[in-house]
C-alpha cells in the first residue's frame, strides 16, 4: 500500500509539473495580457519610467530651501594682534597691539539657503518633466510594438498550424496516388516514368509539410521569447483563424499616434533645453540665513550651559546679474535653437510619413481581405477538382499527367490562399495593436 501511495503521489507531481510547464492560449487578447506582465522588455521600460520619476523629483528640489545643522570648533593657535591707540589703555601717544579673541571658540546653528529665482533650474525641471513623458510614451510605443509582433506571430503560427493540417491531408493524397500508380505499374498499365512522377510528387508534398512544421516551430519559439517563457515550456494555441467575409467590419485604421508622440516630445525637450541655455544670461536671486550661537573659551572643553553661549543670527540676500560670461553661452544658445528647429521639422515630417504609411496599410488590408475571400473559394474548388480527379484516375478515365496537373493546381491554390491569409492578418493586427 505504501509503495502504491508513493507511486500515485509521483504521478500526481509529474502531472502538476507538466501543467505548470504548459501554457495554453485561446485568443490573442490572452497572449497580450500575459506578455505585458511577463515580457522582460516591458519590465525594463517600467523601471526606466520609475527612474525618470526619481530624476524629476531631484530636478524639482530647487523649489524647496536647503537646511543644514552644524557644529564647529576652532583652536586659535596664534591669535592675531590688532593695533589700537595707546589712549585706550593709558599709554597716550603710543600704538599698542592687543589680542581680541579667545584660544577656543565654538559655534552651533542652522544654515538655510533658498534660491528664489534660478531660471536654469526652472527649465532643468521642465526638461526632467518632458523626459518622464518621453519614457512613458516610449513604454506605450514599446507596448504597441510588442502587441503587434505577438499578433503577427500568433496569426503566423495559426496559419502554419493550418498549413500542417492541410499538408498532412495532401501527403495522404499523394501517398494514395503513389500507391495507385504502383499498383497500375505492377499490372503493366503504366510505365516507370509515371511511377517516378508519383514518387516525386509525394516527396515534394512531404518537403512542403516539413517546411510548414519548421515554420510553425519557429513562430512558437519566437512567441515564447516575447512571452517570457522558458525554453522547456510548452506553448499551445487553441484559437481559430478563419477569413472574414467582405461585409464584416474591419478594425478602424487608427493613426500611429504613439509613434509620432515620441517626436513631439523630442521637440518639447529641445525647446526646454534652448530656454535653459538662454537662462544662463538671466539674473539669479537667492536668500540665505544662519541661526545659531557662539561660545568662546580659554580652555579646550566647552560648556553646555545656555549663559555661556552668545546668539549669532543673520539673514542675507544675493542678486547675481551676468554681465559677460564669454561667447560660449551664446554659442550654446544658438546650437540649442538649431536643435529645436531640427526636432520640429522631424516631428512634422514624421507626421506626414506616418499618415501616408497608415493610408497604404489600410488599402492593403482591404485588398488582402478580398484576396483571401477569392483565394478561399479557389482553394475549395481546387479541392473538389482533386477529389473528382482522384476518382477518375482510379477508374482509368484520366492519365497520371492530368491528375498531377490538377494536384499541382490544388497545391498552388493552397499556397496562395495561406499566404494571403497570413498577409491579411498581419495588416489587421497592425491596427488592432493601436487600440
KEPAVEX-331632 format. One record per residue (C-alpha): residue number from 1; residue in one letter; x, z, y. Coordinates in pm, 1 decimal. Example, Ala and Ser with C-alpha at 12.3 -4.5 7.8 and 13.67 -1.06 7.14 Angstrom:
BEGIN
SITE; nr; rest; xx; zz; yy
SITE; 1; a; 1230.0; 780.0; -450.0
SITE; 2; s; 1367.0; 714.0; -106.0
***
This chain:
BEGIN
SITE; nr; rest; xx; zz; yy
SITE; 1; x; 0.0; 0.0; 0.0
SITE; 2; x; 280.8; 87.2; 234.4
SITE; 3; x; 453.6; -245.5; 168.0
SITE; 4; x; 129.3; -432.0; 234.8
SITE; 5; x; 79.0; -243.5; 560.7
SITE; 6; x; 431.2; -331.8; 676.1
SITE; 7; x; 378.0; -695.5; 579.0
SITE; 8; x; 43.4; -707.5; 763.6
SITE; 9; x; 198.2; -547.3; 1073.5
SITE; 10; x; 480.2; -802.5; 1070.2
SITE; 11; x; 230.1; -1086.5; 1053.4
SITE; 12; x; 31.5; -942.9; 1343.5
SITE; 13; x; 350.4; -900.1; 1550.3
SITE; 14; x; 455.4; -1257.6; 1479.3
SITE; 15; x; 110.0; -1381.6; 1581.9
SITE; 16; x; 128.0; -1184.9; 1908.3
SITE; 17; x; 473.5; -1322.6; 1984.1
SITE; 18; x; 352.6; -1675.2; 1918.9
SITE; 19; x; 61.2; -1624.3; 2155.2
SITE; 20; x; 293.4; -1487.2; 2421.4
SITE; 21; x; 527.0; -1785.6; 2382.9
SITE; 22; x; 243.0; -2036.8; 2417.5
SITE; 23; x; 89.1; -2132.3; 2749.7
SITE; 24; x; -231.6; -2335.3; 2741.2
SITE; 25; x; -393.2; -2500.2; 3044.8
SITE; 26; x; -725.0; -2679.2; 3055.3
SITE; 27; x; -718.4; -2804.1; 3415.5
SITE; 28; x; -485.2; -2895.7; 3698.5
SITE; 29; x; -607.2; -2603.4; 3909.1
SITE; 30; x; -489.2; -2361.1; 3639.1
SITE; 31; x; -145.9; -2522.4; 3644.7
SITE; 32; x; -128.1; -2498.7; 4022.1
SITE; 33; x; -220.3; -2130.2; 4028.2
SITE; 34; x; 32.5; -2047.1; 3757.5
SITE; 35; x; 311.7; -2246.0; 3926.3
SITE; 36; x; 258.4; -2088.4; 4268.2
SITE; 37; x; 303.4; -1746.0; 4110.1
SITE; 38; x; 597.9; -1825.0; 3882.7
SITE; 39; x; 796.3; -2110.8; 4037.0
SITE; 40; x; 1143.8; -1994.8; 4143.1
SITE; 41; x; 1147.8; -2219.9; 4448.6
SITE; 42; x; 827.3; -2064.4; 4578.0
SITE; 43; x; 972.2; -1714.6; 4538.3
SITE; 44; x; 1279.8; -1819.4; 4736.1
SITE; 45; x; 1057.9; -1967.8; 5007.2
SITE; 46; x; 869.5; -1638.6; 5033.0
SITE; 47; x; 1197.1; -1446.7; 5067.6
SITE; 48; x; 1306.1; -1683.6; 5343.1
SITE; 49; x; 980.3; -1614.0; 5527.0
SITE; 50; x; 1043.2; -1239.1; 5494.6
SITE; 51; x; 1397.9; -1291.7; 5620.6
SITE; 52; x; 1267.3; -1481.6; 5925.3
SITE; 53; x; 1021.2; -1198.8; 5992.1
SITE; 54; x; 1309.3; -949.6; 5995.0
SITE; 55; x; 1507.1; -1177.6; 6229.3
SITE; 56; x; 1207.7; -1197.6; 6462.1
SITE; 57; x; 1182.1; -817.5; 6474.6
SITE; 58; x; 1554.0; -798.9; 6551.8
SITE; 59; x; 1518.1; -1055.7; 6831.3
SITE; 60; x; 1232.3; -853.1; 6985.0
SITE; 61; x; 1446.4; -539.7; 7004.7
SITE; 62; x; 1523.7; -615.2; 7372.2
SITE; 63; x; 1165.0; -518.0; 7457.7
SITE; 64; x; 1249.0; -153.8; 7391.1
SITE; 65; x; 1511.6; 70.3; 7551.8
SITE; 66; x; 1813.1; 186.1; 7356.4
SITE; 67; x; 1854.6; 562.3; 7335.5
SITE; 68; x; 2160.2; 741.7; 7202.2
SITE; 69; x; 2259.9; 1105.4; 7188.4
SITE; 70; x; 2622.6; 1207.4; 7211.5
SITE; 71; x; 2867.2; 1495.2; 7234.4
SITE; 72; x; 3214.7; 1457.9; 7384.0
SITE; 73; x; 3509.3; 1691.9; 7406.0
SITE; 74; x; 3825.3; 1634.3; 7609.3
SITE; 75; x; 4161.9; 1812.9; 7621.0
SITE; 76; x; 4325.7; 1759.1; 7960.5
SITE; 77; x; 4688.4; 1790.2; 7853.5
SITE; 78; x; 4819.3; 1733.9; 8205.7
SITE; 79; x; 4567.7; 1792.5; 8480.4
SITE; 80; x; 4630.7; 1565.7; 8774.4
SITE; 81; x; 4716.2; 1728.8; 9107.3
SITE; 82; x; 4534.7; 1640.2; 9425.8
SITE; 83; x; 4698.9; 1669.5; 9768.8
SITE; 84; x; 4498.8; 1883.6; 10014.8
SITE; 85; x; 4570.5; 2013.5; 10370.0
SITE; 86; x; 4751.2; 2346.4; 10369.4
SITE; 87; x; 4496.7; 2489.8; 10614.1
SITE; 88; x; 4259.7; 2530.7; 10320.2
SITE; 89; x; 4491.7; 2780.3; 10152.1
SITE; 90; x; 4655.6; 2947.4; 10451.9
SITE; 91; x; 4953.9; 2710.6; 10483.3
SITE; 92; x; 4884.5; 2516.6; 10801.1
SITE; 93; x; 5085.9; 2205.3; 10865.2
SITE; 94; x; 5172.7; 2156.1; 10500.0
SITE; 95; x; 5039.4; 1945.7; 10216.1
SITE; 96; x; 4953.6; 2144.4; 9907.6
SITE; 97; x; 4899.1; 1995.7; 9558.9
SITE; 98; x; 4620.2; 2162.2; 9365.4
SITE; 99; x; 4455.6; 2112.9; 9027.5
SITE; 100; x; 4077.3; 2081.2; 9031.5
SITE; 101; x; 3991.7; 2086.4; 8662.3
SITE; 102; x; 3988.4; 2294.5; 8350.6
SITE; 103; x; 4204.3; 2221.5; 8049.0
SITE; 104; x; 3898.4; 2160.9; 7826.0
SITE; 105; x; 3567.7; 2005.6; 7918.2
SITE; 106; x; 3266.9; 1923.1; 7704.2
SITE; 107; x; 2956.5; 1710.1; 7760.5
SITE; 108; x; 2636.9; 1663.0; 7565.1
SITE; 109; x; 2346.8; 1440.9; 7661.3
SITE; 110; x; 2128.7; 1136.0; 7607.0
SITE; 111; x; 2203.3; 780.8; 7724.5
SITE; 112; x; 1913.6; 544.8; 7797.0
SITE; 113; x; 1961.8; 171.2; 7862.9
SITE; 114; x; 1686.9; -80.5; 7924.1
SITE; 115; x; 1709.2; -449.2; 8010.5
SITE; 116; x; 1414.0; -515.5; 8236.3
SITE; 117; x; 1482.0; -884.3; 8285.5
SITE; 118; x; 1701.4; -1083.2; 8047.4
SITE; 119; x; 1578.6; -1439.5; 8011.6
SITE; 120; x; 1824.4; -1528.8; 7737.5
SITE; 121; x; 1682.2; -1250.8; 7520.0
SITE; 122; x; 1329.9; -1369.6; 7601.0
SITE; 123; x; 1399.7; -1721.7; 7477.9
SITE; 124; x; 1601.7; -1594.2; 7183.8
SITE; 125; x; 1286.7; -1406.1; 7083.5
SITE; 126; x; 1088.5; -1727.7; 7125.8
SITE; 127; x; 1336.2; -1910.8; 6901.2
SITE; 128; x; 1301.6; -1639.7; 6637.0
SITE; 129; x; 922.5; -1673.0; 6652.6
SITE; 130; x; 939.3; -2051.2; 6609.7
SITE; 131; x; 1189.5; -2006.2; 6327.4
SITE; 132; x; 937.0; -1784.8; 6149.5
SITE; 133; x; 670.9; -2051.1; 6198.9
SITE; 134; x; 914.7; -2309.3; 6061.0
SITE; 135; x; 975.5; -2103.2; 5749.5
SITE; 136; x; 602.0; -2060.2; 5693.5
SITE; 137; x; 545.5; -2432.9; 5748.6
SITE; 138; x; 831.7; -2509.6; 5512.1
SITE; 139; x; 675.9; -2284.5; 5249.8
SITE; 140; x; 339.4; -2460.5; 5291.9
SITE; 141; x; 500.6; -2803.1; 5261.8
SITE; 142; x; 703.6; -2691.3; 4960.0
SITE; 143; x; 381.0; -2568.1; 4800.3
SITE; 144; x; 219.1; -2906.8; 4865.4
SITE; 145; x; 517.4; -3088.7; 4712.8
SITE; 146; x; 510.0; -2859.9; 4410.9
SITE; 147; x; 139.6; -2925.7; 4357.1
SITE; 148; x; 194.8; -3299.0; 4393.9
SITE; 149; x; 482.5; -3302.0; 4143.3
SITE; 150; x; 291.2; -3090.5; 3893.9
SITE; 151; x; -19.4; -3306.3; 3936.5
SITE; 152; x; 173.8; -3625.6; 3873.5
SITE; 153; x; 346.0; -3476.5; 3568.9
SITE; 154; x; 16.5; -3336.6; 3442.6
SITE; 155; x; -157.8; -3672.1; 3454.0
SITE; 156; x; 151.5; -3847.5; 3321.1
SITE; 157; x; 157.6; -3606.2; 3026.7
SITE; 158; x; -212.8; -3664.0; 2958.7
SITE; 159; x; -154.3; -4038.5; 2978.9
SITE; 160; x; 132.4; -4000.9; 2732.2
SITE; 161; x; -90.2; -3796.9; 2500.6
SITE; 162; x; -348.4; -4071.4; 2519.9
SITE; 163; x; -78.3; -4332.9; 2454.5
SITE; 164; x; 45.1; -4139.2; 2149.8
SITE; 165; x; -307.1; -4111.8; 2008.5
SITE; 166; x; -369.4; -4483.3; 2062.3
SITE; 167; x; -21.8; -4564.7; 1934.3
SITE; 168; x; -86.0; -4381.3; 1608.8
SITE; 169; x; -403.4; -4586.6; 1567.4
SITE; 170; x; -208.1; -4903.7; 1646.7
SITE; 171; x; 54.8; -4814.3; 1389.2
SITE; 172; x; -218.3; -4767.9; 1128.6
SITE; 173; x; -349.7; -5115.3; 1214.8
SITE; 174; x; -0.4; -5265.3; 1198.0
SITE; 175; x; 61.7; -5093.8; 865.2
SITE; 176; x; -267.6; -5227.6; 728.1
SITE; 177; x; -170.1; -5574.3; 848.9
SITE; 178; x; 165.3; -5544.3; 674.5
SITE; 179; x; 2.3; -5428.4; 351.3
SITE; 180; x; -244.6; -5719.5; 359.4
SITE; 181; x; 35.7; -5965.2; 425.9
SITE; 182; x; 246.4; -5819.8; 146.0
SITE; 183; x; -46.7; -5848.4; -91.7
SITE; 184; x; -104.7; -6210.6; 7.1
SITE; 185; x; 268.3; -6274.5; -31.5
SITE; 186; x; 266.1; -6130.6; -382.6
SITE; 187; x; -33.3; -6351.6; -461.6
SITE; 188; x; 157.4; -6654.7; -331.9
SITE; 189; x; -91.7; -6710.3; -49.9
SITE; 190; x; 169.7; -6677.9; 228.1
SITE; 191; x; 544.8; -6702.6; 272.6
SITE; 192; x; 828.1; -6463.5; 356.4
SITE; 193; x; 819.4; -6560.4; 723.4
SITE; 194; x; 468.4; -6419.4; 756.6
SITE; 195; x; 572.3; -6102.7; 574.7
SITE; 196; x; 869.9; -6060.4; 808.6
SITE; 197; x; 649.0; -6115.0; 1113.9
SITE; 198; x; 412.6; -5842.9; 992.8
SITE; 199; x; 708.2; -5607.5; 942.8
SITE; 200; x; 843.8; -5690.0; 1290.0
SITE; 201; x; 503.4; -5619.4; 1442.9
SITE; 202; x; 485.4; -5287.7; 1257.9
SITE; 203; x; 835.5; -5190.8; 1375.1
SITE; 204; x; 754.5; -5280.3; 1737.5
SITE; 205; x; 444.6; -5061.0; 1733.2
SITE; 206; x; 646.6; -4775.3; 1578.6
SITE; 207; x; 912.1; -4810.5; 1850.2
SITE; 208; x; 648.9; -4802.4; 2123.9
SITE; 209; x; 490.7; -4497.2; 1963.9
SITE; 210; x; 826.8; -4320.0; 1959.3
SITE; 211; x; 883.8; -4411.3; 2326.3
SITE; 212; x; 543.3; -4262.8; 2414.7
SITE; 213; x; 629.6; -3941.1; 2231.0
SITE; 214; x; 963.8; -3915.7; 2410.7
SITE; 215; x; 791.4; -3971.4; 2745.5
SITE; 216; x; 537.7; -3701.7; 2660.9
SITE; 217; x; 818.5; -3458.2; 2571.5
SITE; 218; x; 997.8; -3541.2; 2896.2
SITE; 219; x; 683.9; -3472.5; 3101.7
SITE; 220; x; 628.7; -3142.3; 2920.0
SITE; 221; x; 990.2; -3036.5; 2977.0
SITE; 222; x; 967.9; -3113.4; 3349.8
SITE; 223; x; 638.9; -2925.1; 3370.6
SITE; 224; x; 793.2; -2619.0; 3205.2
SITE; 225; x; 1073.8; -2630.4; 3461.2
SITE; 226; x; 832.1; -2634.3; 3754.9
SITE; 227; x; 606.1; -2370.4; 3597.3
SITE; 228; x; 895.7; -2130.6; 3546.7
SITE; 229; x; 852.7; -2122.9; 3167.8
SITE; 230; x; 1131.9; -2055.9; 2922.0
SITE; 231; x; 1274.1; -2332.3; 2702.6
SITE; 232; x; 1133.5; -2166.4; 2390.2
SITE; 233; x; 781.3; -2152.6; 2533.8
SITE; 234; x; 518.5; -2393.7; 2406.2
SITE; 235; x; 314.4; -2578.7; 2666.7
SITE; 236; x; -29.2; -2704.1; 2566.8
SITE; 237; x; -251.8; -2922.6; 2787.1
SITE; 238; x; -615.2; -2934.4; 2678.4
SITE; 239; x; -754.7; -3119.0; 2979.0
SITE; 240; x; -913.9; -3460.5; 2958.6
SITE; 241; x; -842.4; -3766.5; 3166.1
SITE; 242; x; -1093.8; -4044.6; 3194.1
SITE; 243; x; -1105.7; -4311.9; 3462.5
SITE; 244; x; -1366.3; -4259.7; 3730.5
SITE; 245; x; -1640.2; -4509.1; 3797.2
SITE; 246; x; -1621.6; -4730.0; 4103.6
SITE; 247; x; -1912.4; -4542.1; 4261.3
SITE; 248; x; -1772.4; -4190.3; 4221.8
SITE; 249; x; -1632.2; -4029.9; 4537.5
SITE; 250; x; -1255.2; -4018.4; 4570.9
SITE; 251; x; -1061.1; -3737.9; 4741.9
SITE; 252; x; -1057.5; -3770.4; 5118.0
SITE; 253; x; -734.5; -3933.6; 5242.8
SITE; 254; x; -611.5; -3626.6; 5431.8
SITE; 255; x; -314.1; -3673.8; 5667.6
SITE; 256; x; 18.9; -3527.2; 5564.8
SITE; 257; x; -5.9; -3261.2; 5837.1
SITE; 258; x; 216.3; -3006.8; 5659.6
SITE; 259; x; 498.7; -3259.2; 5669.4
SITE; 260; x; 457.1; -3357.9; 6035.2
SITE; 261; x; 414.5; -2991.6; 6134.9
SITE; 262; x; 780.3; -2937.0; 6047.1
SITE; 263; x; 886.1; -3191.2; 6309.8
SITE; 264; x; 651.8; -3044.4; 6572.1
SITE; 265; x; 810.3; -2703.5; 6521.2
SITE; 266; x; 1158.4; -2854.8; 6545.2
SITE; 267; x; 1060.9; -2983.7; 6887.6
SITE; 268; x; 932.3; -2635.9; 6986.0
SITE; 269; x; 1256.2; -2477.6; 6865.7
SITE; 270; x; 1464.2; -2727.9; 7063.8
SITE; 271; x; 1255.1; -2655.6; 7374.8
SITE; 272; x; 1317.6; -2281.0; 7344.0
SITE; 273; x; 1686.6; -2348.5; 7283.5
SITE; 274; x; 1705.6; -2555.3; 7602.5
SITE; 275; x; 1537.7; -2277.4; 7804.3
SITE; 276; x; 1776.5; -2021.3; 7656.9
SITE; 277; x; 2073.2; -2232.7; 7765.7
SITE; 278; x; 1923.7; -2262.9; 8116.1
SITE; 279; x; 1865.5; -1885.3; 8129.0
SITE; 280; x; 2241.5; -1828.1; 8147.3
SITE; 281; x; 2212.0; -1924.7; 8517.1
SITE; 282; x; 1933.7; -1671.5; 8592.8
SITE; 283; x; 1981.4; -1310.9; 8717.7
SITE; 284; x; 1959.4; -1008.0; 8489.7
SITE; 285; x; 1816.6; -666.5; 8578.4
SITE; 286; x; 1877.6; -350.5; 8377.7
SITE; 287; x; 1830.8; 26.7; 8412.4
SITE; 288; x; 2049.7; 298.8; 8272.4
SITE; 289; x; 2017.5; 674.3; 8267.4
SITE; 290; x; 2204.9; 980.6; 8144.4
SITE; 291; x; 2053.4; 1322.6; 8089.5
SITE; 292; x; 2297.1; 1592.4; 7980.8
SITE; 293; x; 2513.4; 1892.4; 8063.5
SITE; 294; x; 2885.4; 1967.9; 8101.1
SITE; 295; x; 3096.6; 2271.9; 8020.5
SITE; 296; x; 3449.9; 2343.3; 8138.1
SITE; 297; x; 3681.1; 2595.7; 7979.8
SITE; 298; x; 4041.9; 2709.1; 7974.5
SITE; 299; x; 4014.2; 2769.2; 7601.8
SITE; 300; x; 3975.3; 2532.3; 7311.3
SITE; 301; x; 3643.3; 2679.6; 7197.6
SITE; 302; x; 3317.5; 2623.6; 7381.1
SITE; 303; x; 3012.8; 2838.8; 7432.9
SITE; 304; x; 2658.1; 2767.9; 7327.5
SITE; 305; x; 2512.0; 2990.2; 7596.3
SITE; 306; x; 2296.5; 2799.7; 7842.7
SITE; 307; x; 2451.8; 2962.9; 8150.7
SITE; 308; x; 2790.3; 2810.3; 8062.3
SITE; 309; x; 2654.1; 2454.3; 8077.9
SITE; 310; x; 2602.2; 2264.7; 8403.4
SITE; 311; x; 2348.6; 1983.2; 8440.8
SITE; 312; x; 2471.0; 1626.0; 8474.6
SITE; 313; x; 2190.6; 1369.9; 8516.8
SITE; 314; x; 2179.8; 1030.5; 8679.3
SITE; 315; x; 1978.2; 707.1; 8697.3
SITE; 316; x; 2115.8; 362.6; 8777.0
SITE; 317; x; 2009.4; 4.2; 8816.2
SITE; 318; x; 2219.0; -309.4; 8795.2
SITE; 319; x; 2141.1; -663.1; 8905.1
SITE; 320; x; 2367.7; -939.4; 8783.2
SITE; 321; x; 2341.4; -1277.4; 8956.5
SITE; 322; x; 2554.5; -1557.9; 8809.7
SITE; 323; x; 2739.8; -1737.3; 9087.5
SITE; 324; x; 2977.7; -1959.4; 8895.2
SITE; 325; x; 3007.9; -1946.6; 8518.4
SITE; 326; x; 3214.0; -2259.2; 8471.4
SITE; 327; x; 3099.5; -2605.6; 8368.7
SITE; 328; x; 3044.5; -2502.9; 8006.9
SITE; 329; x; 2693.1; -2366.5; 8060.5
SITE; 330; x; 2579.7; -2678.0; 8242.6
SITE; 331; x; 2708.9; -2890.0; 7956.1
SITE; 332; x; 2521.3; -2670.5; 7710.8
SITE; 333; x; 2200.8; -2719.8; 7909.6
SITE; 334; x; 2249.7; -3098.7; 7907.7
SITE; 335; x; 2318.5; -3102.6; 7534.2
SITE; 336; x; 2012.3; -2884.4; 7463.3
SITE; 337; x; 1794.1; -3112.5; 7676.6
SITE; 338; x; 1905.6; -3418.6; 7480.2
SITE; 339; x; 1841.4; -3232.1; 7153.8
SITE; 340; x; 1485.9; -3156.1; 7267.1
SITE; 341; x; 1429.4; -3521.0; 7357.0
SITE; 342; x; 1556.9; -3628.0; 7014.0
SITE; 343; x; 1323.2; -3379.2; 6842.2
SITE; 344; x; 1026.2; -3500.5; 7047.9
SITE; 345; x; 1097.8; -3865.5; 6968.2
SITE; 346; x; 1144.8; -3784.9; 6598.9
SITE; 347; x; 812.8; -3600.0; 6586.6
SITE; 348; x; 629.1; -3892.7; 6747.4
SITE; 349; x; 790.6; -4140.7; 6510.2
SITE; 350; x; 715.7; -3931.2; 6201.2
SITE; 351; x; 350.1; -3906.3; 6302.9
SITE; 352; x; 334.5; -4284.3; 6327.6
SITE; 353; x; 512.5; -4349.6; 5996.3
SITE; 354; x; 311.3; -4083.9; 5812.5
SITE; 355; x; -18.2; -4237.2; 5929.5
SITE; 356; x; 90.7; -4580.6; 5806.4
SITE; 357; x; 203.0; -4441.4; 5469.2
SITE; 358; x; -123.3; -4249.4; 5424.1
SITE; 359; x; -330.3; -4557.4; 5501.7
SITE; 360; x; -134.7; -4761.0; 5248.2
SITE; 361; x; -165.3; -4489.3; 4982.4
SITE; 362; x; -542.7; -4474.1; 5033.6
SITE; 363; x; -569.5; -4850.6; 4990.9
SITE; 364; x; -354.1; -4839.1; 4676.9
SITE; 365; x; -571.3; -4560.5; 4534.6
SITE; 366; x; -883.3; -4774.3; 4576.3
SITE; 367; x; -709.1; -5076.9; 4427.9
SITE; 368; x; -573.7; -4873.5; 4135.6
SITE; 369; x; -920.8; -4739.9; 4054.2
SITE; 370; x; -1058.0; -5094.6; 4046.7
SITE; 371; x; -770.2; -5199.1; 3820.0
SITE; 372; x; -839.1; -4904.4; 3587.6
SITE; 373; x; -1206.9; -4998.1; 3563.1
SITE; 374; x; -1124.9; -5358.4; 3477.0
SITE; 375; x; -834.3; -5259.7; 3253.9
SITE; 376; x; -1050.4; -5025.0; 3050.2
SITE; 377; x; -1309.0; -5297.0; 2994.6
SITE; 378; x; -1036.6; -5544.6; 2891.0
SITE; 379; x; -880.1; -5287.0; 2658.8
SITE; 380; x; -1213.0; -5211.3; 2490.7
SITE; 381; x; -1289.5; -5583.3; 2446.2
SITE; 382; x; -941.5; -5640.4; 2305.4
SITE; 383; x; -1004.0; -5358.8; 2059.8
SITE; 384; x; -1326.6; -5523.3; 1947.4
SITE; 385; x; -1145.6; -5855.4; 1904.7
SITE; 386; x; -878.2; -5681.9; 1697.9
SITE; 387; x; -1138.4; -5539.0; 1459.9
SITE; 388; x; -1301.3; -5879.9; 1419.6
SITE; 389; x; -963.5; -6045.0; 1365.7
SITE; 390; x; -872.1; -5785.5; 1103.7
SITE; 391; x; -1189.2; -5861.0; 908.5
SITE; 392; x; -1137.0; -6238.6; 933.6
SITE; 393; x; -771.0; -6212.5; 832.0
SITE; 394; x; -865.8; -6004.9; 530.1
SITE; 395; x; -1112.5; -6277.2; 433.9
SITE; 396; x; -855.9; -6551.0; 493.1
SITE; 397; x; -1057.6; -6704.3; 778.3
SITE; 398; x; -770.8; -6693.3; 1030.7
SITE; 399; x; -395.5; -6724.2; 993.6
SITE; 400; x; -143.4; -6447.2; 1041.1
SITE; 401; x; -23.8; -6611.2; 1365.1
SITE; 402; x; -376.5; -6598.9; 1500.9
SITE; 403; x; -413.8; -6233.9; 1401.9
SITE; 404; x; -77.8; -6139.8; 1557.0
SITE; 405; x; -171.9; -6321.8; 1877.4
SITE; 406; x; -490.1; -6114.2; 1905.9
SITE; 407; x; -294.3; -5797.4; 1817.5
SITE; 408; x; -34.2; -5878.3; 2084.5
SITE; 409; x; -309.5; -5935.7; 2343.1
SITE; 410; x; -454.0; -5597.8; 2246.8
SITE; 411; x; -118.7; -5422.1; 2290.4
SITE; 412; x; -65.5; -5581.5; 2631.6
SITE; 413; x; -415.0; -5480.1; 2743.1
SITE; 414; x; -343.3; -5126.7; 2622.0
SITE; 415; x; -13.8; -5110.3; 2812.0
SITE; 416; x; -166.4; -5240.5; 3137.2
SITE; 417; x; -459.2; -5000.1; 3109.6
SITE; 418; x; -241.0; -4693.7; 3057.0
SITE; 419; x; -5.0; -4794.1; 3339.6
SITE; 420; x; -297.3; -4849.0; 3578.1
SITE; 421; x; -447.7; -4516.9; 3470.6
SITE; 422; x; -123.8; -4331.4; 3542.4
SITE; 423; x; -80.9; -4506.1; 3878.3
SITE; 424; x; -437.0; -4425.2; 3987.3
SITE; 425; x; -397.9; -4053.8; 3917.3
SITE; 426; x; -60.0; -4044.1; 4091.1
SITE; 427; x; -230.0; -4158.4; 4415.6
SITE; 428; x; -531.5; -3937.7; 4354.9
SITE; 429; x; -324.9; -3621.5; 4318.4
SITE; 430; x; -126.0; -3715.4; 4631.0
SITE; 431; x; -431.7; -3637.7; 4844.9
SITE; 432; x; -566.1; -3357.8; 4622.6
SITE; 433; x; -243.3; -3160.1; 4674.7
SITE; 434; x; -300.7; -3157.2; 5052.4
SITE; 435; x; -622.2; -2958.4; 5038.2
***
